[in-house]
Amino acid sequence: MVGVAVFLFVGLFFFTIWMQHRLERMVAAQSKGVYRLHLHGLETSPFLGSLSVDSLILKPDHERWQQLSKQGQKVPRTLLELRTGTINLRKLSYTRAFLKQEVRLDELVVQQPTLLLSVMQADTTPAHQPLHETAEGFLQGLAIGKINVRQANLYYRDGTAPDTLFSLRSFQLAVDDFRLDSASFLAKGRAYYGKKYKLAGANAHVLFPDEFYKLSTDSINVDTQAGELLLQSIKIVPLAEPAAMARAKGEAVTHQEAEAAQVWLKGIDFGEHSRHNTVRVKYALLQSPTLTAFKDKQNFQDKGRKKLPHELVQSIKTPFLIDSLELKSGYIRYAELVPEAAERGHITFHHLNAGFSNISNIKGQVTREKPTIVKASTKVMDRALLEVTIRLPLLDENGFHTLEGTIGETNLQMLNPILMPTGFVRVESGHVTRGKFRVELNKAQANGSMHLHYNNLKLDLLTKGTGGEQSFGKKVLSKVADKVAIKDSNPSKGEKPRQGTITVTRDPGKSVFSYWKDCLSSGFMSSMGLEGMAEQ
């Protein structure tokens, strides 16, 4: 009996050594020397179907990759470097693995892995083949009952650059019934070859392509079976000061900082994305977002052409559909410094709530008859209630859309923080009782009407560069304008309410928000008897 035990122990010892060397040689051979595998503390039990290692290191040889690439040989677009703690495989069929090169096991547990992905070549493939069609060797037909990855870290970078484009740290991943075959790929109720993926990460960050902004989140949770993705405490932080960013880009830029308490997506069809690379989401929530933005137009000039929402959506290659998106309790502060101004002007939007429906770039999904609809309400400068409905046929080639809404009661002096530093106009008095507007817009021009009821309007024209002071000439002009040009009330005494006309030629160098603002300004000026003064 003792002899049998010794025989089995010695046999298992040499089998373990043989298998470790074979695995390491196999990885080097199949990768043509691009990868080297190092296993430490390998233990096997063919009788129990178990295998474990104390640690694993899979390291790429970048010089070898470059050498093969220059020779015109097929090389992987992305190199990976993997370091792990303990790995345990349970109920592994050794016979099937070595005789048929089929790997099937009940459970895989990986402790503390760190994976670095390095993109070595741009992806020029028009359409990707499913993984099961390109898998070779042991990966063909791979089947694992349960996968548990614990305390993992993932990094993604461009080539050998020191900075990572994406990282996900301290995450846990659980996968149920993973099967790398065509049946699993096509099966309804499955995604990415698994019955269920559940991921929980402590924090993640994404570096924007221009490397001027970084997005981070305190936690990320994904459940493919429930169809949910939850991000907590999201922040978008600029990595350069406004002037440095503008100098680097050679033009005036909007320097932005944003955050949100929560982003929650429900009803995600992960299976549709897995099979057809299409994104479908039933509901999305953006909770308590804030945006602070500043643009320096005094020291830098606007250049280039700004895209309408239509063009942005049409440029997205991945087909997508979001049935509804809700924005709750938002806040926006926008400031700008214009030529000859002594200080920045600013405007704020408080208590911003909005609902979006039918957001898509799929042909036939969004039309003029069935557009994307945005319904929003906010308090301008925390005082004036503004409610607006925007209808956007996002696939319209001419950029057609409509804008209509209402303006609540307010004192117009609340606009002085933006009007005085940027328009060199001060509202001395003026009270709006109500207003409504409707505009039809395209990529070239906008036309519409505004009904604005107000009274006791008085304006002062300011001298540029004085921080709100009036020269003698401006005082005279203000008096003349109040007496002759500006209509101080609507309706005027004994008259019917006037209708303001909205007429705007779009400046393609300005954003869509500036386009919409110009439409409201045009309606305001026309109602006051100052047609053609909106841009001034």
C-alpha positions as CSV (number, residue, x, y, z in Angstrom):
1,M,0.0,0.0,0.0
2,V,2.9,2.3,0.9
3,G,4.6,1.5,-2.4
4,V,1.4,2.4,-4.3
5,A,1.2,5.7,-2.5
6,V,4.8,6.5,-3.2
7,F,4.3,5.6,-6.8
8,L,1.3,7.8,-7.1
9,F,3.0,10.7,-5.3
10,V,6.2,10.5,-7.5
11,G,4.1,10.1,-10.6
12,L,2.0,13.1,-9.7
13,F,5.2,15.1,-9.0
14,F,6.7,14.4,-12.4
15,F,3.3,14.9,-14.1
16,T,3.0,18.3,-12.5
17,I,6.5,19.4,-13.6
18,W,5.9,18.0,-17.1
19,M,2.6,19.8,-17.4
20,Q,4.0,23.1,-16.2
21,H,6.8,23.0,-18.8
22,R,4.4,21.9,-21.5
23,L,2.0,24.8,-20.8
24,E,4.8,27.4,-20.8
25,R,6.3,26.0,-24.0
26,M,2.9,25.8,-25.6
27,V,2.2,29.5,-24.9
28,A,5.6,30.5,-26.4
29,A,5.1,28.3,-29.5
30,Q,1.5,29.3,-30.3
31,S,2.3,33.0,-29.8
32,K,5.5,32.8,-31.9
33,G,7.5,34.1,-29.0
34,V,5.3,37.1,-28.4
35,Y,4.2,35.8,-25.0
36,R,6.0,34.1,-22.1
37,L,4.1,32.3,-19.4
38,H,5.5,31.7,-15.9
39,L,3.6,29.5,-13.4
40,H,4.6,29.4,-9.7
41,G,3.5,26.8,-7.2
42,L,1.6,24.6,-9.7
43,E,-0.4,21.7,-8.1
44,T,-2.4,19.2,-9.9
45,S,-4.8,16.3,-9.1
46,P,-5.9,14.5,-12.2
47,F,-8.0,12.1,-10.0
48,L,-10.0,14.9,-8.4
49,G,-9.9,17.1,-11.5
50,S,-8.3,20.1,-9.8
51,L,-5.5,22.4,-10.7
52,S,-4.1,25.4,-8.8
53,V,-1.2,27.8,-9.0
54,D,0.1,30.2,-6.4
55,S,0.7,32.9,-9.1
56,L,0.8,33.4,-12.8
57,I,2.7,35.9,-15.0
58,L,1.9,36.2,-18.7
59,K,4.2,38.8,-20.2
60,P,4.4,40.1,-23.8
61,D,7.7,40.7,-25.7
62,H,7.2,44.0,-27.4
63,E,10.4,43.7,-29.5
64,R,9.3,40.3,-30.8
65,W,5.9,41.8,-31.7
66,Q,7.6,44.6,-33.6
67,Q,9.8,42.1,-35.4
68,L,6.9,39.9,-36.6
69,S,4.9,43.0,-37.6
70,K,7.7,44.3,-39.8
71,Q,8.0,40.9,-41.4
72,G,4.3,41.2,-42.4
73,Q,3.2,38.3,-40.2
74,K,-0.2,38.3,-38.5
75,V,0.1,39.8,-35.0
76,P,-2.5,40.6,-32.3
77,R,-3.8,44.2,-32.4
78,T,-3.7,44.3,-28.6
79,L,-1.1,42.9,-26.3
80,L,-2.0,41.9,-22.7
81,E,0.1,41.5,-19.6
82,L,-1.4,39.5,-16.8
83,R,-0.3,38.9,-13.2
84,T,-2.4,37.0,-10.7
85,G,-2.5,35.6,-7.2
86,T,-3.9,32.2,-6.6
87,I,-5.8,30.4,-9.4
88,N,-8.0,27.4,-8.7
89,L,-9.7,25.1,-11.3
90,R,-12.2,22.6,-10.1
91,K,-13.6,19.5,-11.9
92,L,-11.2,19.8,-14.9
93,S,-11.2,16.9,-17.4
94,Y,-7.5,16.3,-18.0
95,T,-8.3,13.5,-20.5
96,R,-10.5,15.8,-22.6
97,A,-8.0,18.6,-22.3
98,F,-4.9,16.7,-23.5
99,L,-6.5,14.3,-25.9
100,K,-9.1,16.5,-27.5
101,Q,-7.8,19.9,-26.6
102,E,-11.2,20.7,-25.0
103,V,-11.2,22.6,-21.7
104,R,-14.3,22.0,-19.6
105,L,-14.5,22.6,-15.9
106,D,-17.0,23.4,-13.1
107,E,-15.3,26.4,-11.6
108,L,-12.5,28.9,-12.1
109,V,-11.4,31.2,-9.3
110,V,-8.8,33.9,-9.8
111,Q,-7.5,36.0,-7.0
112,Q,-6.0,39.5,-7.4
113,P,-5.4,39.6,-11.1
114,T,-4.0,42.7,-12.7
115,L,-4.4,42.9,-16.5
116,L,-2.8,45.6,-18.7
117,L,-4.1,45.9,-22.3
118,S,-1.9,47.7,-24.7
119,V,-3.3,48.7,-28.1
120,M,-0.5,48.3,-30.6
121,Q,-2.5,48.9,-33.8
122,A,-5.5,50.9,-34.8
123,D,-8.6,48.8,-35.4
124,T,-9.4,49.0,-39.1
125,T,-11.6,45.9,-39.3
126,P,-15.0,46.9,-40.8
127,A,-16.8,44.0,-39.1
128,H,-15.5,41.7,-36.3
129,Q,-16.0,38.0,-36.3
130,P,-17.6,36.4,-33.2
131,L,-15.0,35.1,-30.7
132,H,-16.0,31.5,-31.1
133,E,-15.2,31.7,-34.9
134,T,-11.7,32.9,-34.3
135,A,-10.8,30.9,-31.2
136,E,-7.9,28.5,-31.6
137,G,-6.4,25.6,-29.6
138,F,-7.6,25.2,-26.0
139,L,-10.1,28.1,-26.4
140,Q,-12.2,26.2,-28.9
141,G,-15.3,25.0,-27.1
142,L,-14.2,26.3,-23.7
143,A,-16.9,25.7,-21.1
144,I,-16.8,26.9,-17.4
145,G,-19.6,26.5,-15.0
146,K,-18.7,29.4,-12.8
147,I,-16.0,32.1,-13.0
148,N,-15.1,34.2,-10.0
149,V,-12.5,36.9,-10.3
150,R,-11.7,38.7,-7.0
151,Q,-9.9,42.0,-6.3
152,A,-9.0,42.5,-9.9
153,N,-7.5,45.5,-11.7
154,L,-7.8,46.4,-15.4
155,Y,-5.8,49.0,-17.3
156,Y,-6.0,50.0,-20.9
157,R,-3.4,52.1,-22.7
158,D,-2.3,53.2,-26.2
159,G,0.8,51.3,-27.2
160,T,3.5,51.7,-24.5
161,A,2.4,55.1,-23.3
162,P,2.8,55.6,-19.5
163,D,-0.7,57.0,-19.0
164,T,-3.7,54.6,-19.2
165,L,-6.8,55.6,-21.2
166,F,-9.0,53.5,-19.0
167,S,-8.8,51.7,-15.6
168,L,-11.1,49.7,-13.5
169,R,-9.8,49.0,-10.0
170,S,-10.6,46.6,-7.2
171,F,-13.5,44.9,-9.0
172,Q,-15.2,41.6,-8.6
173,L,-16.6,39.6,-11.5
174,A,-18.9,36.5,-11.4
175,V,-19.9,34.7,-14.5
176,D,-22.4,31.8,-14.7
177,D,-22.3,29.0,-17.4
178,F,-19.7,30.4,-19.8
179,R,-19.7,28.4,-23.1
180,L,-17.6,29.5,-26.1
181,D,-19.7,28.1,-28.9
182,S,-22.2,29.2,-31.6
183,A,-25.2,27.9,-29.7
184,S,-24.3,30.0,-26.6
185,F,-23.6,33.0,-28.9
186,L,-27.0,32.9,-30.5
187,A,-29.1,31.8,-27.5
188,K,-31.7,34.3,-26.2
189,G,-31.2,35.1,-22.5
190,R,-27.4,34.9,-22.8
191,A,-24.8,37.6,-23.5
192,Y,-21.1,37.4,-24.2
193,Y,-21.3,33.5,-24.1
194,G,-22.5,33.5,-20.5
195,K,-25.8,33.1,-18.8
196,K,-25.1,35.9,-16.3
197,Y,-22.3,38.4,-15.7
198,K,-22.2,40.4,-12.5
199,L,-19.5,43.0,-12.0
200,A,-18.9,45.3,-9.0
201,G,-16.0,47.8,-9.2
202,A,-14.7,50.3,-6.6
203,N,-13.7,53.0,-9.1
204,A,-13.0,53.6,-12.7
205,H,-11.5,56.4,-14.8
206,V,-11.5,57.2,-18.5
207,L,-9.1,59.6,-20.2
208,F,-10.8,61.5,-23.0
209,P,-9.2,61.2,-26.5
210,D,-7.9,64.8,-26.5
211,E,-6.3,64.1,-23.1
212,F,-7.8,67.3,-21.6
213,Y,-10.5,65.7,-19.5
214,K,-10.7,62.7,-17.2
215,L,-14.0,60.9,-16.3
216,S,-14.1,59.0,-13.0
217,T,-16.7,57.2,-10.9
218,D,-16.6,56.0,-7.3
219,S,-18.3,52.7,-8.1
220,I,-19.7,50.7,-11.1
221,N,-22.1,47.8,-11.0
222,V,-23.2,45.7,-14.0
223,D,-25.7,42.8,-14.1
224,T,-26.4,41.4,-17.6
225,Q,-29.3,39.2,-16.4
226,A,-31.1,42.1,-14.8
227,G,-30.1,44.4,-17.7
228,E,-28.7,47.1,-15.4
229,L,-25.7,49.4,-15.2
230,L,-25.2,51.7,-12.2
231,L,-22.5,54.4,-11.8
232,Q,-22.2,56.3,-8.5
233,S,-20.6,59.7,-8.1
234,I,-19.4,60.5,-11.6
235,K,-17.0,63.4,-12.3
236,I,-15.6,64.9,-15.4
237,V,-12.5,67.0,-14.5
238,P,-10.4,69.2,-16.8
239,L,-6.7,68.4,-16.7
240,A,-5.6,71.9,-17.9
241,E,-6.5,75.5,-17.1
242,P,-8.8,77.4,-19.5
243,A,-6.0,79.4,-21.1
244,A,-3.7,76.4,-21.5
245,M,-6.4,74.4,-23.1
246,A,-7.3,77.2,-25.5
247,R,-3.6,77.7,-26.5
248,A,-3.2,74.0,-27.1
249,K,-6.2,73.9,-29.4
250,G,-5.5,77.2,-31.0
251,E,-9.1,78.5,-30.5
252,A,-11.6,79.6,-27.9
253,V,-12.8,76.5,-26.1
254,T,-15.5,75.9,-23.5
255,H,-13.7,74.8,-20.3
256,Q,-16.1,72.5,-18.4
257,E,-16.3,70.6,-15.2
258,A,-19.2,68.3,-14.5
259,E,-20.5,65.7,-12.0
260,A,-23.5,63.7,-11.2
261,A,-24.7,61.7,-8.2
262,Q,-25.8,58.7,-10.2
263,V,-26.2,57.3,-13.7
264,W,-28.6,54.3,-13.8
265,L,-29.4,52.4,-17.0
266,K,-32.2,49.8,-16.9
267,G,-33.5,47.4,-19.5
268,I,-30.2,47.1,-21.3
269,D,-30.3,44.4,-23.9
270,F,-26.8,43.0,-23.4
271,G,-27.6,40.0,-25.6
272,E,-28.4,42.3,-28.6
273,H,-25.1,44.1,-28.0
274,S,-23.2,40.8,-27.7
275,R,-24.6,39.4,-31.0
276,H,-25.2,42.5,-33.2
277,N,-23.2,45.3,-31.5
278,T,-26.4,47.3,-31.0
279,V,-27.2,49.3,-27.9
280,R,-30.8,49.2,-26.6
281,V,-31.8,50.8,-23.3
282,K,-35.3,51.1,-21.9
283,Y,-34.6,53.7,-19.3
284,A,-31.7,55.9,-18.2
285,L,-31.6,58.2,-15.1
286,L,-29.1,61.1,-14.7
287,Q,-29.4,62.2,-11.0
288,S,-28.4,65.6,-9.7
289,P,-26.0,66.6,-12.6
290,T,-24.1,69.8,-12.4
291,L,-22.1,71.6,-15.1
292,T,-19.8,74.6,-14.7
293,A,-18.5,76.1,-18.0
294,F,-16.4,79.1,-19.0
295,K,-15.4,80.4,-22.4
296,D,-12.7,83.1,-23.0
297,K,-13.7,85.0,-26.2
298,Q,-11.6,88.0,-25.3
299,N,-8.2,86.3,-25.7
300,F,-9.1,83.5,-28.1
301,Q,-11.3,83.3,-31.2
302,D,-13.9,80.7,-32.2
303,K,-12.8,78.6,-35.1
304,G,-14.1,75.6,-37.0
305,R,-17.7,74.5,-37.4
306,K,-19.9,73.3,-34.5
307,K,-22.2,70.3,-35.1
308,L,-25.9,70.2,-34.4
309,P,-27.3,67.3,-32.4
310,H,-28.4,65.6,-35.6
311,E,-24.8,65.5,-36.9
312,L,-23.4,64.2,-33.6
313,V,-25.9,61.4,-33.5
314,Q,-25.4,60.5,-37.2
315,S,-21.6,60.3,-36.6
316,I,-22.0,57.5,-34.1
317,K,-21.4,54.2,-35.9
318,T,-22.9,51.8,-33.3
319,P,-26.7,51.6,-33.7
320,F,-28.4,52.6,-30.5
321,L,-31.8,53.3,-29.0
322,I,-32.7,54.8,-25.6
323,D,-36.4,54.7,-25.1
324,S,-36.4,57.3,-22.3
325,L,-33.9,59.3,-20.4
326,E,-34.7,61.3,-17.3
327,L,-32.6,64.1,-15.9
328,K,-33.4,65.1,-12.3
329,S,-32.4,68.1,-10.2
330,G,-29.7,69.5,-12.5
331,Y,-27.7,72.8,-12.3
332,I,-25.8,74.7,-15.0
333,R,-23.6,77.7,-14.7
334,Y,-22.1,79.2,-17.9
335,A,-19.7,82.2,-17.9
336,E,-17.8,84.0,-20.7
337,L,-15.4,86.8,-21.2
338,V,-16.1,88.8,-24.3
339,P,-13.9,91.3,-26.2
340,E,-13.6,94.7,-24.4
341,A,-15.3,93.4,-21.3
342,A,-13.8,94.2,-17.8
343,E,-15.2,91.0,-16.2
344,R,-16.9,87.7,-16.9
345,G,-20.7,87.5,-17.5
346,H,-22.6,84.5,-16.2
347,I,-26.0,82.9,-16.3
348,T,-27.3,80.0,-14.2
349,F,-30.0,77.4,-14.6
350,H,-31.3,75.9,-11.3
351,H,-33.7,73.0,-10.6
352,L,-33.2,71.6,-14.1
353,N,-35.4,68.6,-14.9
354,A,-35.8,67.0,-18.3
355,G,-37.3,64.0,-20.0
356,F,-35.9,62.6,-23.3
357,S,-37.7,60.0,-25.4
358,N,-36.8,58.0,-28.5
359,I,-33.1,58.8,-28.8
360,S,-31.7,56.8,-31.6
361,N,-29.6,56.8,-34.8
362,I,-31.5,53.8,-36.3
363,K,-33.1,54.5,-39.6
364,G,-36.9,54.4,-39.4
365,Q,-36.8,54.7,-35.6
366,V,-36.6,58.6,-35.6
367,T,-38.5,60.6,-38.2
368,R,-40.3,63.9,-38.5
369,E,-43.5,62.2,-37.5
370,K,-41.8,60.3,-34.6
371,P,-38.9,62.5,-33.5
372,T,-36.8,62.5,-30.4
373,I,-38.6,64.7,-27.9
374,V,-37.1,66.7,-25.1
375,K,-39.3,68.3,-22.4
376,A,-37.4,70.4,-19.9
377,S,-38.0,72.9,-17.1
378,T,-35.6,75.1,-15.2
379,K,-35.4,78.4,-13.2
380,V,-33.1,80.9,-15.0
381,M,-31.0,82.6,-12.3
382,D,-33.1,80.6,-9.8
383,R,-36.0,83.0,-10.5
384,A,-37.7,82.8,-13.9
385,L,-39.4,79.5,-14.8
386,L,-38.6,78.4,-18.3
387,E,-40.3,75.4,-19.8
388,V,-39.4,74.1,-23.3
389,T,-40.2,71.3,-25.6
390,I,-37.8,70.4,-28.4
391,R,-38.7,68.0,-31.2
392,L,-35.6,66.6,-33.0
393,P,-35.8,64.3,-36.0
394,L,-32.2,63.4,-35.5
395,L,-31.7,61.7,-38.9
396,D,-33.0,64.8,-40.8
397,E,-30.1,65.8,-43.2
398,N,-31.1,69.4,-43.0
399,G,-31.0,69.6,-39.2
400,F,-34.7,70.4,-38.9
401,H,-36.1,70.7,-35.4
402,T,-38.6,72.8,-33.5
403,L,-38.4,74.7,-30.2
404,E,-41.4,75.9,-28.2
405,G,-42.0,76.9,-24.6
406,T,-43.2,79.3,-22.0
407,I,-41.5,82.0,-19.8
408,G,-42.8,82.6,-16.3
409,E,-43.2,85.8,-14.3
410,T,-39.9,87.5,-13.4
411,N,-38.0,90.7,-12.9
412,L,-35.7,91.3,-15.9
413,Q,-33.0,92.8,-13.7
414,M,-32.1,89.2,-12.9
415,L,-30.4,89.0,-16.4
416,N,-27.9,91.8,-15.6
417,P,-25.1,89.4,-14.6
418,I,-25.0,88.1,-18.2
419,L,-26.2,91.2,-20.1
420,M,-23.9,93.8,-18.5
421,P,-20.5,92.1,-19.0
422,T,-21.3,90.5,-22.4
423,G,-23.9,92.8,-24.0
424,F,-23.0,96.1,-22.4
425,V,-26.6,96.6,-21.5
426,R,-28.1,97.1,-18.0
427,V,-31.8,96.6,-17.2
428,E,-32.8,99.4,-14.9
429,S,-36.4,98.1,-14.6
430,G,-38.7,95.6,-16.3
431,H,-41.2,93.0,-15.3
432,V,-42.3,90.0,-17.4
433,T,-45.7,88.6,-16.6
434,R,-45.7,85.8,-19.1
435,G,-44.3,84.7,-22.5
436,K,-44.4,82.0,-25.0
437,F,-42.5,81.2,-28.2
438,R,-42.3,78.8,-31.1
439,V,-39.4,78.4,-33.6
440,E,-38.6,76.1,-36.6
441,L,-34.9,75.7,-37.1
442,N,-32.6,74.0,-39.6
443,K,-28.8,74.0,-40.1
444,A,-29.0,77.4,-41.8
445,Q,-31.7,79.5,-40.3
446,A,-34.5,79.8,-37.8
447,N,-37.9,81.5,-38.0
448,G,-40.7,81.8,-35.4
449,S,-42.7,84.0,-33.1
450,M,-42.7,85.2,-29.5
451,H,-45.5,86.6,-27.4
452,L,-43.9,88.4,-24.4
453,H,-46.0,90.4,-21.9
454,Y,-44.0,92.9,-19.9
455,N,-44.1,96.4,-18.4
456,N,-41.9,99.3,-17.1
457,L,-38.9,98.4,-19.2
458,K,-35.9,100.7,-19.0
459,L,-32.4,99.9,-20.4
460,D,-29.0,101.6,-20.0
461,L,-26.3,101.3,-22.7
462,L,-22.9,100.8,-21.1
463,T,-19.5,101.8,-22.1
464,K,-17.3,98.9,-23.0
465,G,-14.4,98.1,-20.7
466,T,-15.7,100.1,-17.8
467,G,-17.2,97.3,-15.7
468,G,-20.8,98.7,-15.9
469,E,-20.2,102.5,-16.2
470,Q,-21.8,104.9,-18.6
471,S,-20.1,107.6,-20.6
472,F,-22.0,110.9,-21.2
473,G,-22.7,109.7,-24.8
474,K,-24.1,106.4,-23.6
475,K,-26.3,108.2,-21.1
476,V,-27.7,110.3,-24.0
477,L,-28.2,107.3,-26.2
478,S,-30.0,105.4,-23.4
479,K,-32.4,108.3,-22.9
480,V,-33.1,108.4,-26.7
481,A,-33.5,104.7,-27.0
482,D,-36.0,104.6,-24.0
483,K,-38.0,107.4,-25.5
484,V,-37.9,106.5,-29.2
485,A,-36.9,102.9,-30.0
486,I,-37.7,100.7,-26.9
487,K,-41.3,99.9,-26.2
488,D,-41.5,99.9,-22.5
489,S,-44.6,97.7,-22.3
490,N,-46.4,95.0,-24.1
491,P,-49.3,95.5,-24.6
492,S,-48.8,99.3,-24.9
493,K,-51.6,101.3,-23.3
494,G,-54.8,101.0,-25.4
495,E,-53.3,98.6,-27.9
496,K,-53.4,94.8,-28.5
497,P,-50.4,92.7,-27.5
498,R,-47.6,92.8,-30.1
499,Q,-46.1,89.6,-31.5
500,G,-42.4,89.4,-31.7
501,T,-40.7,87.9,-34.7
502,I,-37.8,85.4,-34.5
503,T,-35.4,85.5,-37.4
504,V,-31.9,84.2,-37.0
505,T,-29.2,83.2,-39.5
506,R,-27.2,80.5,-37.9
507,D,-23.5,81.1,-37.2
508,P,-22.0,77.6,-37.8
509,G,-19.0,78.5,-35.6
510,K,-21.3,78.6,-32.5
511,S,-22.8,75.8,-30.6
512,V,-26.5,74.7,-30.8
513,F,-27.1,76.3,-27.4
514,S,-25.9,79.7,-28.8
515,Y,-28.2,79.1,-31.7
516,W,-31.2,78.5,-29.4
517,K,-30.2,81.5,-27.3
518,D,-30.0,83.7,-30.4
519,C,-33.6,82.7,-31.2
520,L,-34.9,83.8,-27.8
521,S,-32.9,87.0,-28.0
522,S,-34.3,87.7,-31.4
523,G,-37.9,87.3,-30.0
524,F,-37.1,89.5,-27.0
525,M,-35.6,92.3,-29.1
526,S,-38.4,92.2,-31.6
527,S,-41.0,92.4,-28.9
528,M,-39.3,95.5,-27.5
529,G,-39.2,97.2,-30.9
530,L,-35.5,96.4,-31.5
531,E,-35.6,94.1,-34.5
532,G,-32.2,93.0,-35.8
533,M,-30.5,93.8,-32.5
534,A,-30.4,90.3,-31.1
535,E,-26.8,89.5,-32.0
536,Q,-25.7,93.0,-30.9
